[in-house]
Amino acid sequence: MKVLIIDDEKKARKVLEIILQEKCSEVTEIYEASDLDVGVKMIKEKQPDLVLLDIKMPKKSGLHILDAFENSQINFQIIFTTAYNEFAIEAFKMSAVDYLLKPIHPLQLIKAVAKAAQVIRNKNIDNELNGLKKVIKDLTINTVALEIPRGIIFAEYDDIEYIKAEGMYSKVYLKEGRTEMVCKPLKYFVKQLENKLFFYRPHRSYLVNLKYIKEMNKKNGSHLIMKSNVTLPIANDKKKEFVEVIQSRFQ
């Protein structure tokens, strides 16, 4: 199996190369590239079976790799090597795409390479590509349009603390105490955001961003205490599910 390492850090490339040479018997050839543009050229020239791809590089993010093969068949497996934030990591976990979190442990790399080799043998790269497209969409499209009376504003998902139903309108609570009354019912945002990893509807009147929860308090009926010290209810039929969601997202 031919492997291409794309990473702007020379030391990181060397560490991966040593582990591949010493521990991964499936690997027969190893190539290196210091940025995505050079890496794309090497992919077309060397035809690797597996690409170990860093995301955060100075010139161009590894997430743009599909742009270079928009009209070409992708016949190589991709494993991201990343020090990206926890929300990106959750996106990888939920997809078919593999990833290695820096600093990379040798055993993790060995297992990932073995898994990639199995995918290649089974000719399942098309399925992996669908997973990759999903990850890139989740990580690059990070804003929501809020239709307010004076027009439209755009907010990043991470800036939304929670959304409260206000009849046929919704009140969006943003970080730093900002609020916006939006001309859409809560169910509109539930459909748009609830499939995002860190949004959950604990009550029919609220959609919350889990990263802004400070505490779940079980006194006098379960409720959530947000980092802004606002208290929000949890519906009785949502208590068990809420705990399961928290465990799946943060463990």
Backbone bond lengths (Angstrom), bond angles and torsions (degrees), N, CA, C in turn:
res aa  C-N    CA-C-N  psi(-1)  N-CA   C-N-CA  omega(-1)  CA-C   N-CA-C  phi
1 M - - - 1.462 - - 1.525 109.54 -
2 K 1.324 116.57 128.51 1.464 122.41 178.76 1.527 109.75 -90.58
3 V 1.342 116.64 133.20 1.463 122.12 -176.15 1.524 110.05 -123.74
4 L 1.320 115.53 135.70 1.467 122.13 174.15 1.528 108.71 -115.25
5 I 1.333 116.28 128.50 1.466 122.56 177.01 1.525 108.23 -103.39
6 I 1.338 116.46 121.49 1.468 120.89 177.08 1.529 108.06 -115.52
7 D 1.315 116.14 109.89 1.466 121.75 -177.89 1.522 107.79 -158.97
8 D 1.329 116.94 136.06 1.466 119.61 -178.69 1.525 112.78 -76.38
9 E 1.326 118.25 -12.89 1.459 121.38 179.68 1.526 110.74 -96.33
10 K 1.319 115.47 117.84 1.463 121.03 -177.59 1.523 111.51 -60.44
11 K 1.339 116.48 -41.39 1.461 120.82 -179.69 1.524 111.04 -62.60
12 A 1.325 117.06 -40.55 1.465 121.27 179.33 1.524 110.63 -63.92
13 R 1.340 116.01 -40.80 1.473 119.64 178.52 1.524 110.47 -63.42
14 K 1.338 115.85 -40.87 1.464 120.45 -177.94 1.520 111.48 -65.42
15 V 1.332 116.67 -41.33 1.467 120.38 179.02 1.524 110.58 -60.61
16 L 1.335 116.07 -46.00 1.462 119.83 178.57 1.517 111.91 -62.90
17 E 1.315 115.57 -41.58 1.466 120.07 -179.36 1.527 111.17 -61.22
18 I 1.318 117.51 -44.00 1.468 121.26 -178.69 1.523 111.03 -63.07
19 I 1.317 116.18 -44.93 1.474 119.62 179.88 1.524 110.46 -63.74
20 L 1.318 116.59 -42.91 1.470 120.32 179.50 1.522 111.18 -61.46
21 Q 1.325 116.28 -43.03 1.466 120.69 -178.26 1.523 112.07 -67.22
22 E 1.328 115.92 -39.88 1.464 120.08 -172.58 1.524 114.07 -89.48
23 K 1.347 117.24 -27.93 1.458 118.83 -169.59 1.528 115.71 -120.17
24 C 1.322 118.10 -13.58 1.460 120.43 -174.50 1.523 110.41 -113.78
25 S 1.322 115.51 95.45 1.470 120.05 -175.59 1.520 112.06 -68.06
26 E 1.347 117.59 -19.68 1.468 120.18 179.57 1.521 112.05 -69.04
27 V 1.327 116.80 -22.94 1.463 122.10 -173.63 1.529 110.94 -84.15
28 T 1.320 115.24 124.37 1.462 120.75 -178.96 1.532 113.17 -108.94
29 E 1.341 116.83 -29.80 1.464 120.99 179.46 1.522 109.40 -139.59
30 I 1.357 115.74 143.14 1.460 121.15 -179.24 1.526 109.13 -129.22
31 Y 1.338 115.76 129.97 1.459 121.46 176.92 1.534 108.81 -122.80
32 E 1.330 116.10 159.85 1.462 120.71 -178.65 1.524 111.24 -132.70
33 A 1.347 115.02 149.30 1.467 121.41 174.08 1.524 107.62 -144.80
34 S 1.339 116.16 142.26 1.461 120.74 -175.08 1.528 113.86 -93.79
35 D 1.327 117.44 -7.49 1.473 120.20 174.62 1.515 109.10 -155.18
36 L 1.320 116.21 172.28 1.461 120.48 -172.46 1.522 112.27 -67.99
37 D 1.327 118.24 -40.82 1.466 120.20 -178.80 1.520 111.69 -60.83
38 V 1.326 116.15 -44.88 1.477 120.14 177.03 1.520 109.54 -65.04
39 G 1.329 115.82 -39.66 1.458 119.97 179.72 1.517 112.67 -61.72
40 V 1.323 117.01 -41.67 1.467 121.06 178.77 1.528 110.23 -61.98
41 K 1.322 116.58 -42.75 1.470 120.15 177.78 1.523 111.24 -60.97
42 M 1.328 116.19 -40.56 1.473 119.96 -179.50 1.525 111.23 -70.34
43 I 1.333 116.36 -34.31 1.469 119.20 176.44 1.522 110.25 -60.35
44 K 1.321 115.41 -45.42 1.471 119.78 -179.25 1.524 111.75 -68.61
45 E 1.320 116.00 -30.48 1.474 119.87 -178.10 1.520 112.46 -84.81
46 K 1.345 116.89 -45.85 1.460 121.01 -171.85 1.531 113.43 -94.79
47 Q 1.345 117.32 -17.98 1.466 121.73 179.61 1.535 112.11 53.89
48 P 1.329 117.57 58.92 1.473 119.32 -179.86 1.529 111.13 -69.72
49 D 1.330 114.90 156.64 1.456 120.84 175.47 1.523 111.19 -84.64
50 L 1.339 115.64 -30.02 1.459 121.62 -175.60 1.527 110.08 -137.55
51 V 1.346 115.87 136.93 1.465 121.43 176.17 1.524 108.64 -119.44
52 L 1.332 116.15 122.50 1.464 122.03 172.33 1.517 106.10 -93.19
53 L 1.318 116.82 111.28 1.464 121.63 -165.65 1.525 112.78 -119.99
54 D 1.332 115.85 119.77 1.458 120.50 174.47 1.529 109.05 -75.83
55 I 1.318 117.68 148.06 1.465 120.91 179.30 1.524 111.34 -90.67
56 K 1.324 116.83 -52.66 1.464 120.47 -171.81 1.527 110.41 -91.02
57 M 1.318 114.90 93.55 1.458 121.97 177.08 1.522 108.76 -121.99
58 P 1.340 118.60 148.10 1.476 121.39 -172.82 1.526 115.24 -59.12
59 K 1.309 117.85 -46.17 1.462 120.06 -173.58 1.522 112.80 -77.38
60 K 1.315 116.79 -45.64 1.465 120.33 -176.28 1.521 109.06 -156.61
61 S 1.325 116.38 134.26 1.457 121.05 -179.68 1.526 111.35 -66.70
62 G 1.327 115.02 145.92 1.458 119.85 176.19 1.515 112.88 -62.08
63 L 1.336 116.73 -18.93 1.463 120.25 179.39 1.528 112.79 -66.84
64 H 1.325 116.73 -13.10 1.467 120.29 -179.11 1.529 112.61 -90.24
65 I 1.302 117.64 9.30 1.462 119.77 -175.35 1.529 112.58 -61.46
66 L 1.324 118.00 -34.67 1.467 119.45 -178.35 1.519 112.31 -67.21
67 D 1.342 116.97 -24.04 1.462 120.35 179.65 1.525 111.31 -60.45
68 A 1.335 115.54 -32.49 1.467 120.30 -177.01 1.526 112.20 -79.32
69 F 1.335 117.59 -12.26 1.469 120.67 -177.33 1.527 111.13 -125.40
70 E 1.342 115.10 28.99 1.458 120.41 -175.35 1.517 112.25 -58.72
71 N 1.326 117.29 -36.78 1.468 121.21 -178.19 1.523 111.97 -110.43
72 S 1.315 116.21 19.09 1.461 120.54 -178.32 1.520 109.96 -126.34
73 Q 1.317 115.50 153.97 1.458 119.84 176.68 1.522 109.48 -76.51
74 I 1.312 116.43 133.95 1.462 120.66 177.43 1.524 108.37 -95.58
75 N 1.302 116.03 115.55 1.462 120.28 -177.25 1.522 111.36 -119.59
76 F 1.334 115.92 29.88 1.461 120.10 176.03 1.515 109.33 -130.42
77 Q 1.316 116.07 150.60 1.453 122.42 178.51 1.530 108.95 -88.95
78 I 1.335 117.09 147.03 1.463 121.48 -179.09 1.523 110.22 -120.63
79 I 1.327 115.74 132.87 1.458 122.04 170.15 1.521 106.73 -122.45
80 F 1.330 117.21 121.44 1.461 120.19 178.06 1.529 110.22 -77.81
81 T 1.315 116.42 137.15 1.459 121.68 170.15 1.516 105.52 -112.62
82 T 1.321 116.99 118.93 1.451 118.10 -166.34 1.516 114.48 -149.22
83 A 1.314 114.77 147.80 1.461 121.28 170.02 1.527 107.75 -111.32
84 Y 1.330 116.85 27.83 1.463 123.75 -174.46 1.524 111.22 -66.68
85 N 1.327 116.90 167.46 1.460 120.04 -176.01 1.524 112.60 -70.27
86 E 1.344 114.70 170.03 1.455 120.57 -172.84 1.517 113.45 -63.81
87 F 1.334 118.17 -26.18 1.453 120.28 -178.80 1.528 110.29 -72.57
88 A 1.340 115.66 -36.51 1.458 119.19 175.53 1.513 110.63 -65.64
89 I 1.324 116.60 -41.04 1.454 120.34 -179.96 1.526 110.56 -61.27
90 E 1.329 117.52 -40.66 1.460 119.80 177.21 1.524 111.14 -62.67
91 A 1.331 116.83 -35.05 1.458 120.16 177.82 1.525 110.58 -63.93
92 F 1.325 116.31 -40.15 1.456 119.58 177.51 1.528 110.70 -64.31
93 K 1.325 116.62 -42.36 1.464 120.39 -178.67 1.524 111.53 -61.10
94 M 1.315 116.70 -34.74 1.455 121.17 -175.56 1.524 112.76 -82.61
95 S 1.333 117.32 -7.20 1.465 120.76 -177.62 1.520 110.07 -110.67
96 A 1.336 115.21 -177.91 1.464 120.10 178.49 1.515 111.90 -87.66
97 V 1.327 117.90 -2.36 1.456 121.71 -175.10 1.521 110.08 -85.61
98 D 1.329 116.46 139.00 1.453 120.26 -179.95 1.530 109.96 -90.63
99 Y 1.320 115.55 160.42 1.459 120.48 179.91 1.527 108.75 -151.48
100 L 1.328 115.64 157.92 1.457 122.71 173.72 1.519 107.40 -126.80
101 L 1.306 116.89 126.16 1.454 121.56 -178.27 1.526 110.04 -90.01
102 K 1.338 116.37 123.95 1.460 120.65 179.36 1.521 111.00 -73.18
103 P 1.336 119.52 145.84 1.469 127.22 -4.66 1.529 111.10 -69.63
104 I 1.303 116.35 136.49 1.464 122.38 -171.67 1.525 111.19 -80.70
105 H 1.321 115.13 128.75 1.464 121.13 175.77 1.535 108.29 -87.20
106 P 1.325 117.59 135.91 1.482 120.17 -178.02 1.519 114.35 -51.70
107 L 1.349 117.33 -41.80 1.459 119.94 -178.19 1.522 111.44 -63.46
108 Q 1.333 116.83 -35.56 1.464 120.34 178.27 1.524 110.44 -64.35
109 L 1.311 116.27 -42.32 1.460 120.04 179.39 1.520 111.04 -65.49
110 I 1.305 116.51 -42.95 1.469 120.93 179.67 1.524 110.54 -58.65
111 K 1.339 116.07 -46.17 1.469 120.23 -179.54 1.526 111.35 -66.07
112 A 1.335 116.65 -39.92 1.464 120.04 -179.03 1.524 111.34 -66.21
113 V 1.313 116.77 -40.26 1.464 121.00 179.22 1.531 110.07 -66.05
114 A 1.327 116.86 -41.83 1.469 120.49 178.12 1.526 110.70 -62.31
115 K 1.325 116.40 -41.04 1.457 120.92 178.02 1.523 110.91 -63.97
116 A 1.345 116.27 -42.93 1.466 120.67 178.87 1.520 110.93 -62.66
117 A 1.326 116.03 -40.49 1.466 120.40 179.38 1.524 110.62 -61.46
118 Q 1.334 116.78 -38.33 1.464 120.99 179.05 1.524 110.69 -66.75
119 V 1.341 116.46 -41.41 1.471 120.88 177.72 1.520 110.21 -60.36
120 I 1.325 115.77 -43.49 1.466 120.86 -179.18 1.527 110.54 -64.69
121 R 1.328 115.66 -43.26 1.478 119.20 179.24 1.521 111.54 -63.04
122 N 1.312 115.79 -36.05 1.467 120.15 -178.61 1.526 113.53 -86.59
123 K 1.333 114.24 -0.30 1.481 120.87 178.54 1.532 111.16 57.24
124 N 1.344 116.56 44.95 1.462 121.80 -178.75 1.523 112.30 -103.10
125 I 1.313 118.02 21.18 1.456 120.71 -175.03 1.523 111.64 -63.55
126 D 1.331 118.15 -33.04 1.465 120.07 178.43 1.529 111.26 -60.21
127 N 1.346 116.53 -40.25 1.463 120.29 177.81 1.523 110.86 -64.53
128 E 1.336 115.95 -40.24 1.459 120.37 178.43 1.526 110.70 -65.33
129 L 1.317 116.31 -35.71 1.464 120.39 179.49 1.526 110.68 -63.30
130 N 1.331 117.05 -39.52 1.462 119.61 176.70 1.522 111.17 -61.41
131 G 1.342 115.58 -38.77 1.455 119.44 176.28 1.509 111.75 -64.19
132 L 1.327 116.79 -39.56 1.457 121.51 179.13 1.522 110.86 -63.56
133 K 1.328 117.11 -43.04 1.469 120.50 179.19 1.520 110.77 -60.74
134 K 1.325 116.30 -39.15 1.463 120.15 179.46 1.525 110.95 -64.93
135 V 1.336 116.56 -44.31 1.461 120.36 179.44 1.518 110.78 -60.03
136 I 1.320 116.50 -47.79 1.463 120.33 -177.71 1.524 110.62 -62.33
137 K 1.318 116.65 -39.90 1.469 119.41 178.60 1.519 110.52 -63.32
138 D 1.344 116.63 -43.53 1.458 120.38 -178.85 1.523 112.17 -64.93
139 L 1.335 116.79 -34.41 1.458 120.15 -174.45 1.516 113.75 -87.86
140 T 1.325 117.51 -26.27 1.463 119.40 -176.09 1.521 113.25 -98.16
141 I 1.341 116.90 -25.75 1.461 119.26 177.00 1.523 106.96 -99.00
142 N 1.309 116.15 96.94 1.455 121.14 -170.81 1.521 112.44 -122.94
143 T 1.325 117.15 24.07 1.462 119.98 -179.41 1.525 110.69 -130.33
144 V 1.316 115.36 154.68 1.458 121.46 177.28 1.524 107.79 -127.54
145 A 1.319 116.67 140.39 1.463 121.38 178.58 1.527 108.93 -87.03
146 L 1.334 116.16 128.13 1.461 122.15 179.55 1.520 108.92 -110.67
147 E 1.333 114.94 113.00 1.463 120.55 -178.76 1.531 109.32 -85.01
148 I 1.322 116.36 104.90 1.463 122.05 -177.48 1.529 109.08 -109.55
149 P 1.336 118.34 165.87 1.473 119.96 -177.10 1.524 114.73 -54.42
150 R 1.310 117.83 -34.02 1.468 119.37 -177.40 1.529 113.66 -87.66
151 G 1.347 116.84 -3.71 1.461 119.27 -179.37 1.519 111.57 151.00
152 I 1.326 116.96 -135.39 1.464 122.64 179.78 1.521 108.64 -133.73
153 I 1.329 116.45 133.73 1.455 120.55 170.95 1.523 108.07 -119.32
154 F 1.320 115.83 159.24 1.458 120.87 -179.97 1.527 109.09 -116.75
155 A 1.317 115.71 131.36 1.465 120.65 -179.32 1.522 109.34 -126.93
156 E 1.308 115.80 143.51 1.459 119.96 174.42 1.519 109.47 -75.83
157 Y 1.336 115.92 146.26 1.456 119.80 179.71 1.526 110.86 -54.02
158 D 1.332 116.23 -41.90 1.456 120.37 -176.05 1.522 112.67 -66.39
159 D 1.335 117.83 -15.71 1.461 121.05 179.89 1.534 112.44 -86.67
160 I 1.324 116.83 -10.91 1.468 120.61 -178.12 1.523 109.56 -89.15
161 E 1.326 116.03 120.70 1.463 120.91 178.18 1.531 110.19 -84.12
162 Y 1.317 117.01 -52.14 1.460 121.38 174.27 1.525 109.16 -163.22
163 I 1.334 115.14 165.90 1.462 121.63 179.18 1.517 108.01 -127.45
164 K 1.319 116.36 133.30 1.463 121.80 -177.65 1.528 110.36 -115.15
165 A 1.326 115.91 137.26 1.463 120.99 177.07 1.523 110.03 -70.52
166 E 1.321 115.63 134.93 1.464 122.48 176.23 1.536 107.76 -134.11
167 G 1.345 115.89 69.77 1.452 120.28 -175.52 1.524 110.41 66.12
168 M 1.322 116.77 -125.11 1.465 121.25 177.84 1.521 111.78 -86.58
169 Y 1.323 116.84 6.85 1.458 122.63 175.90 1.530 108.65 -115.66
170 S 1.319 115.73 172.48 1.459 121.56 174.33 1.519 108.73 -135.50
171 K 1.322 115.71 142.20 1.455 120.09 175.94 1.523 107.82 -104.96
172 V 1.334 115.94 119.06 1.459 121.93 -177.32 1.526 108.59 -97.58
173 Y 1.326 115.28 122.10 1.461 121.63 178.90 1.523 108.16 -99.48
174 L 1.316 115.92 116.85 1.456 122.55 -176.92 1.524 110.09 -104.83
175 K 1.325 115.90 164.88 1.460 119.02 -179.49 1.531 110.06 -62.86
176 E 1.302 115.02 160.61 1.470 123.29 -177.99 1.528 112.24 65.37
177 G 1.344 116.59 22.95 1.454 120.76 172.83 1.514 116.43 79.61
178 R 1.324 118.99 6.98 1.463 121.46 179.55 1.529 110.35 -77.47
179 T 1.319 116.94 146.54 1.465 121.73 176.12 1.526 109.94 -135.54
180 E 1.320 115.96 152.75 1.460 121.71 176.47 1.523 108.38 -141.29
181 M 1.330 116.53 133.36 1.465 121.68 173.63 1.529 107.22 -89.87
182 V 1.308 116.18 121.08 1.461 121.72 -172.56 1.524 110.04 -110.68
183 C 1.312 115.05 141.55 1.468 121.54 -175.96 1.530 112.37 -83.12
184 K 1.327 115.90 47.89 1.462 121.76 177.75 1.524 108.01 -143.76
185 P 1.344 118.30 145.81 1.470 120.11 176.14 1.527 110.33 -74.17
186 L 1.320 116.38 163.76 1.461 120.83 -178.06 1.522 112.18 -59.01
187 K 1.340 117.15 -35.96 1.469 119.53 -177.99 1.529 111.76 -60.44
188 Y 1.324 117.37 -26.14 1.461 120.87 176.44 1.523 109.81 -62.93
189 F 1.323 116.89 -45.06 1.464 120.73 -179.65 1.520 112.14 -74.86
190 V 1.330 116.11 -31.52 1.456 119.04 175.60 1.526 109.81 -59.37
191 K 1.314 115.97 -46.12 1.463 120.61 179.53 1.523 111.39 -65.01
192 Q 1.332 117.04 -37.05 1.450 121.99 -175.79 1.527 113.28 -80.66
193 L 1.337 117.33 -32.96 1.459 120.07 -170.35 1.525 115.09 -117.14
194 E 1.322 118.40 -20.50 1.459 118.61 -172.65 1.524 112.13 -65.07
195 N 1.347 118.20 -24.39 1.453 120.15 177.01 1.523 112.24 -80.91
196 K 1.346 116.90 -6.91 1.453 120.09 173.05 1.518 107.95 -75.04
197 L 1.312 116.32 145.88 1.452 120.88 -167.62 1.518 115.08 -59.59
198 F 1.329 117.43 -31.78 1.455 118.77 -172.89 1.524 114.01 -111.89
199 F 1.323 116.31 21.77 1.459 119.53 172.76 1.531 109.26 -114.92
200 Y 1.319 115.10 136.67 1.462 120.15 -177.53 1.538 109.01 -147.46
201 R 1.325 115.70 146.20 1.461 121.27 179.76 1.532 109.74 -105.04
202 P 1.345 118.37 95.62 1.463 120.86 -177.38 1.527 113.33 -81.32
203 H 1.325 115.65 -11.29 1.469 121.69 -175.41 1.524 107.48 -154.85
204 R 1.313 117.73 151.75 1.469 120.07 -176.08 1.527 112.64 -60.92
205 S 1.321 117.63 -20.03 1.468 120.42 -177.09 1.529 113.66 -100.22
206 Y 1.340 117.37 -0.70 1.459 118.87 -174.02 1.534 112.37 -139.20
207 L 1.321 114.89 143.45 1.456 123.50 169.25 1.523 105.73 -125.03
208 V 1.329 117.74 122.40 1.456 119.88 -172.29 1.527 111.98 -117.77
209 N 1.319 115.23 150.98 1.459 122.80 171.29 1.527 106.44 -90.75
210 L 1.330 116.79 114.16 1.463 121.56 -172.49 1.519 113.33 -59.33
211 K 1.322 116.95 -26.06 1.462 118.37 -176.76 1.524 112.18 -71.30
212 Y 1.336 117.44 -14.18 1.462 120.77 179.34 1.532 112.80 -96.10
213 I 1.327 118.05 3.67 1.464 120.49 178.75 1.525 109.75 -81.58
214 K 1.312 116.13 128.72 1.461 121.62 178.13 1.519 111.73 -93.96
215 E 1.343 115.96 -34.55 1.460 119.21 -173.51 1.522 110.55 -160.23
216 M 1.338 115.09 146.42 1.465 121.10 167.45 1.523 106.31 -108.14
217 N 1.309 116.59 118.56 1.461 121.60 -175.47 1.526 109.15 -110.51
218 K 1.335 116.11 129.29 1.464 120.89 -176.17 1.522 113.24 -98.74
219 K 1.320 117.82 2.54 1.459 120.16 179.57 1.527 110.41 -75.51
220 N 1.333 115.51 139.10 1.468 121.31 177.59 1.531 112.47 54.11
221 G 1.335 115.66 40.38 1.464 119.60 -176.35 1.518 109.20 89.41
222 S 1.298 116.99 137.87 1.468 119.92 -175.52 1.524 112.19 -65.35
223 H 1.319 114.73 140.37 1.457 120.09 174.76 1.525 108.84 -153.20
224 L 1.314 115.43 164.37 1.455 121.92 -179.21 1.519 109.72 -105.42
225 I 1.316 115.44 140.36 1.457 120.87 171.94 1.525 107.07 -111.08
226 M 1.315 116.10 117.32 1.453 121.29 -177.80 1.536 110.25 -80.86
227 K 1.302 116.90 166.25 1.463 121.02 179.44 1.528 111.50 -64.13
228 S 1.326 116.13 -22.17 1.464 120.93 176.39 1.531 111.10 -83.86
229 N 1.365 116.40 4.51 1.471 124.30 -179.55 1.526 113.69 72.26
230 V 1.315 118.01 11.14 1.467 121.90 173.10 1.534 108.30 -77.35
231 T 1.308 116.88 140.09 1.466 122.17 178.31 1.526 109.73 -102.38
232 L 1.336 116.50 127.95 1.463 121.99 -179.48 1.531 109.55 -123.25
233 P 1.318 118.19 143.67 1.470 121.15 -177.14 1.531 112.76 -78.89
234 I 1.331 113.80 155.93 1.465 121.22 169.31 1.524 106.71 -117.53
235 A 1.302 117.75 124.98 1.464 121.08 179.47 1.526 109.82 -63.36
236 N 1.330 116.93 146.04 1.465 120.98 -177.89 1.521 112.47 -55.86
237 D 1.332 116.69 -39.43 1.460 119.72 -177.86 1.529 112.93 -80.71
238 K 1.343 116.35 2.67 1.467 120.30 -179.65 1.530 112.28 -109.27
239 K 1.336 117.65 -7.16 1.468 120.69 -172.58 1.531 112.45 -60.31
240 K 1.317 116.65 -50.89 1.459 120.65 -178.63 1.526 110.78 -64.54
241 E 1.326 116.41 -45.12 1.460 120.96 -179.81 1.521 110.68 -61.95
242 F 1.334 117.00 -39.50 1.457 120.70 -179.55 1.528 110.82 -60.06
243 V 1.318 117.27 -45.23 1.464 121.16 178.80 1.527 110.41 -60.92
244 E 1.323 117.07 -41.82 1.465 121.26 178.86 1.520 111.12 -63.75
245 V 1.338 116.72 -40.24 1.464 120.87 178.75 1.531 110.06 -63.65
246 I 1.313 117.29 -44.84 1.461 121.36 179.70 1.531 110.30 -60.91
247 Q 1.304 116.49 -43.56 1.468 120.07 179.71 1.522 111.63 -63.32
248 S 1.320 116.80 -39.98 1.469 119.84 -178.68 1.526 112.44 -71.87
249 R 1.341 117.27 -28.88 1.454 120.35 -177.01 1.518 113.50 -86.53
250 F 1.331 117.09 -34.15 1.458 119.80 -169.51 1.527 114.49 -113.48
251 Q 1.314 117.47 2.91 1.476 118.66 178.70 1.512 110.31 -116.75
